Amino acid sequence: MQSIDDLARAITELDPSERQALMDRLSKLTNEQDRDALSEASFQAMQEAMKDELFLADLHEVMDDFRYVDSEEAA
């Protein structure tokens, strides 16, 4: 297995266009992983919120506040 120093040295020895392509691919992979992790975390938070009595009470209160506004037409 290569050390991090060996990998860094190998990357710096790449042609600039190859280095940029590698960095772009790495950035894309990182963003996809972050997005997937965020989606999973958001889904878990939504599941937990549906069991939270305070959250549900607040949600119903806001829904009641907007009940009449939602039925009005824009002038």
N, C-alpha and C positions, 0 to 999 in steps of 0.2 A: 504494500500500500504506500502511495506517495504521501510525503509530508505536505503541509500547507505551503511551506517555502518552495518545494519543488513545483507545486502547481502554480504558484504565483510567478515563479521564474519562467515556466513554460508559457503562461499567458502573456507575459511581457515580451517574449520572443516571437509572438505571432505577428503576422502582417497586420497593419492597422485595420484593414477592412475585415479580416478574419476576427480580430479582437472585438471590433464593434458588433459583428454578427453574433459572436458568443455572448457579449454583454446584453444585447437586445433579447436574445433567447432566454438568458438567465432572468432578466427583468420580467419577461412575459410569464415565465414559470412561477416566479415569486408572486406576481400579481394574481395569477390564477389560484395559487394556494391560499393567498390572503383572502381572496374573494370567496373561495369555498369555505374557509374557516369562519369568515364573517357571516356567511349565509347560514351555516350550521349554528353559530352562536345566536343569531337573530331568531332562528326557528325555535331554539330551546327557550329563549327569553319569552317569545310569544306563547309557547306552551305553558310556561310557568305563570305568565300574566293571567291566563284564562282560569287559573286556580286561586288567584290572589283576590280576596274579598274587597280590600280597599281599592284596588285597581278597577274592579268591576263596578263598584259603587260610583267611583269617579266617572267611569265611562258612561254609565246610565245617566248620571247627572248632566254631563255634557250633551248627551243625546237629547235629553229633555229640554235643555236650554236652546237647542237648535231646531226643535220640532217645528215651531211656527215659522222660523226664518226659512227653513227648507221648503215650506209649502207656499211661500210668497214668490210671485214672479218679479223679475227685474223690470223696473220702470223704464 
